[in-house]
Amino acid sequence: MQGEIKFSVVIPTYNRANLIQDTLNSVFAQTYANYEILVVDNCSIDNTEEVLKPLISLGKIKYIKNEKNFERAYSRNVGLTNATGDYLTLLDSDDFLMPNCLQDAYDFILNNHGIKVFHNLSVAVNDEREVVYRFKYPPISNQYKTICRGNFMSAIGGFIHRDIYTICRFDEDPKMIGAEDYEFWFKVLAMNKVKRINKVNSQVREHPARSTNIDAYNNLNYQLVKMTRLIEEQPAMAKKYGKYTGTLKAAFTLQDIIVHKKRYSLTTRVKLLFKAVKNDFSVIFTKRFLSVTYNIFKK
């Protein structure tokens, strides 16, 4: 039965000539064969195109080069526009798929008739693909409250049906950098029930050159306002997320404390902590709240 479902693997890249071959090899090593790879080059200034030319010539990848350097959301949208698969998954050009990733996705689809969105688990690895950190995944019995507490879907490991990726797009607003993935899944989950493959099938490579988007955290308030407006202005969003706006605000406040710990005084950090609790009292029962509280007073 293998081959009935085609997957599109969209890989946005920028100056990853030294890493992207490893990423592609992890796709070529898939035990499931019916897939296409779309590499969207965000106008790299290194030798990315030269590295990829043999694969382009052999037809092993579809290569699209942006006319100029845009934000990464633009590259992802280019991939969504040009994909032809029944389902699509995103993969950063420095990360990996485990060998059975697509086969497990295929089996999961067959066992969950009509499913439109699902995700698997990811771990952080080093250059030797040794696990250095295991991400903690929250329950998704209430996916609306869970996504308001944080982006458990992330940039890789998620699968969406063509009914979704042909109409849903990443926000290309430069001030949304760092939250564009969050906002994308926020919209997707408002309209679709998400399920989970409880297996690690994606790996996030930790390395010195990894994009951290520190500057994006200066726009946390802007991003929060934009996402709350989605809830307020769209009835479908309000129906699903309306009761959890406080949860969303608390999540952004905790994120603010985390990324700006060195910038804020102890007094400011404590005030923000109380602000988070005021927005959503239940936040005090989360591991993230306990972690943030501990780190506030940690010297």
N, C-alpha and C positions, 0 to 999 in steps of 0.2 A: 504493500500500500504506500510505501515511501514515494514521494514525488507529487502527491495530490495537492499539497500546499506549498506555495513559493514564498520564501522570506526575502525581504529587502534589508540589507545591513548597511545603514548610512553612517559613513565615517567622515565627519568634518575634520579638517586638519590645517595647521599653520606652523610652518618651520619644525616639522617632526621627521625630517629625513632620516635621522639616526634611530628613530623608534618605530616608525610606521610599518616597517617590514615585519617586525615581531608581532604587531597587532594583526596584520593581514594573515600571517602564518597561522595565527590562532583561529582564523575563520576558515582558511584552506584545510585545516585539520578537522573540520566538523565531520561527524559521522553521518550527518544528514546532508544530502547533496544538492537539493533543489533550492538554491539561493542565488541572489545577485548581490554584488558589492558596489556601492556608490561612494567614491571618495570625492569629497567636495573640498578643493584646495582654496583656502581664503587668501589667495595671492601670495603664497610663500616666497620669501626672498632667499631661501637656502636652495639646495639641490633636490627638493622633494620630487619635482616633476621628472628629473633625470632618473632618480631611483625607481620611480614607478613606470617608466616607459616600457620596459620589457613586459610587465604585467598588462599594460594597456594594449600593446601589440598582440599579445596572446588572447586578448579578450577576457582576461580573468577578472578585470575590474572595469567599471565605468568611471571615467575620470572627468570631473567638471572643475574648471578653474574660474573663480570669480574674476571679474574685470578689474576689481580693486579690492582693497582690504576692508571688509565690512565687519560688523559685530558677529560673533559666532552664531547668534540666533538666525541670522540671514543664511549662513551656510547650511544650517539644519533645515531651514525652510526650502532651500534649493533641493536638498536631498528628498524631502517629502514630496515636492512637486514632480520630481523625475523618477520616483520609485514606481515599480510595476508589480510588486509582490502582493500576495493576499494579506500578509502581515508584515509589519516593519518594526525593526529594532535599531536603536542608536548605539554607536560604539565610539568612544573617543579614541583618537589616533595614538594614544600611549597606553591603552588598556587592552584587556584580553577577554576572549570567550573560552570557556572550558569546552573540551571536545564534544560533549553530549548536549551542549546548550540548545541547539536547534532541534535535535531529535527529541529532547525532553519537551520542548515547546510544542512540537508537532503532536506528540502523544497527549499532552495536556489539552490541546485544542480538540482532539478526537474524543476525549473523555469529558469535555465540558461544552456540549453542543451550543453553538451560537455565541460563544464568548467573544468579546470585542477588545478587552484589555486585561492584561495580567503581567506579573513580573516575577523574576527569580531573585535569589539572594546574591549579594556581592561581598567580597572581602578585599582588604588592602594588601598588596604584595610589594616586594622589592624587585630589583632587576632580575633576580634569579627565580622570581615567581614564588618566593617563600612568603607565607602569610605573616604579616606584621600587625594586623589589626582585624578584628571581626566586628562588623557593624551590627548594631542591635536593631531589630525590626519589631515595631509595635503591632499589636493585634489589629486586624482590619474589619472586625465585626461591625464597627461604626466607621466606615471609611471617611465620612465627612468630617467628623471631629478629629480623626487621626491625621488627616492631611492638613488640617488647620494647626495641629501641633508641630508639624514639620514635614519636610519633603522626604518621605520614606521611599518614594519612587526613584529619585535621583536621575542622573543623566544616562545611565546605562542599566541594562537588565529589564527594561520595560518593553512590552510588545503591544502594538495596537493594530487593529484591523484597518483595511483600506477605507472602510466607511468613516473612520476617524481621521486618518492621516491625509485624506484628500480634502478635508474641509477645515481641520484644526491647524493653527499655525503658532509658532513661537513669537512672542512680542519682540520686535526689533528696536524698541526704544532703548537707546544707549544707557539710560538710567536704570534699566531693568537688569543689567548685567549682574549675574550672581543670583538672580531670582527668576530668570526667564524659564528655567526648567520647572521651578516651583509653580509659577503661574500657569504654565502649559498643562501640567498634571492636575492642577486645581480645576481648570476648565474641563479637562477630559473626564475626571472622576465625578464631576457634577452631573454628567449625562450617562455615565456607564458604570456598571458594577465591576469592581476590580477583584481579581482572584490572585492567588500566590502559589508559585512552585517553591516549596520549602526545601530548596536545594541550592547550594552555591554553584552558580553557573557563569558568574562574571567576576573578573578581577580588576581592581583599580590599582594601577602601578604608581607607587610613591617614588618620586625622584626630585632632585633639586630644581629642575626646570619646570615642574608642574605648575600650571596656571592656578594662582590662588585668588586672583580677583580681589585683592585687599581694598583697592579703591572703590569697588562696588559697594562695600559696606558703608560708605559715606552716604548712600542713597536709601538706607533702610526705611526711613520715614516715608520717603516718596513711594517706595515699592509697596509699603503697607497701605498707604492711602489709595493707590491704584487698585490693589486687590480688594479692598473693602468697597470701593466704588462698583466693582464688578458685582458684588453681592447686592448692593443697594439698588443698582440700576437695571439688573436683569432678574425678572421674576423667577426664572428657572433656577438661578444661582441662589436667590434669596430663600427659596423653598428648601434647598439642601443645606445651605451654610448660614442662614440668618441667625439661628440660635447659637452659632459658634464664632461670631465675630470677636467676642471677648477672648476666646481661645487663640484666635489668630493674632490678636494684638499682644497677648501675653508671650506668644512664641517669638514674635519680632523683638519684643523687649528683652527677652532672655538672650537672643542672638546679639543684640546691641551690647549687652553687658560682656558677653564672651569676646567679641572682636575688638571692643574698645576698652578692655580692662586696664591697659597701661595709660590710656588717655584720660580716663575718668578717675576722680578721687574716690576714696572709700565711701565717703558720704553720698556721692552721686550714685555709685553702684548699689548701695543699700536702698536709696530712694527708688531706683529703677526696679529693684527686686520687689518692693512693696507695690509698685505700679503694676507689675505683672500679676501679682496675687489679686489686686483689686479688679483687674480685667477678667481673671478666671481663677477663682479660689481653688478649683480642682488641680491646678498646676502644681500645687505643693506636694501632690502625691506622685509626681513623675520623677523618674531617675534624673532627667535633665535638670530639673529644678534643684534637686539635692546636689548635683555636680556643680552647678553654677554657684549655689550658696557656699559650698565648700571652698571653691576657688576664689570667691570674693575675699574671704578672710585668710587665704593661704598667702604666706609671704613669699 
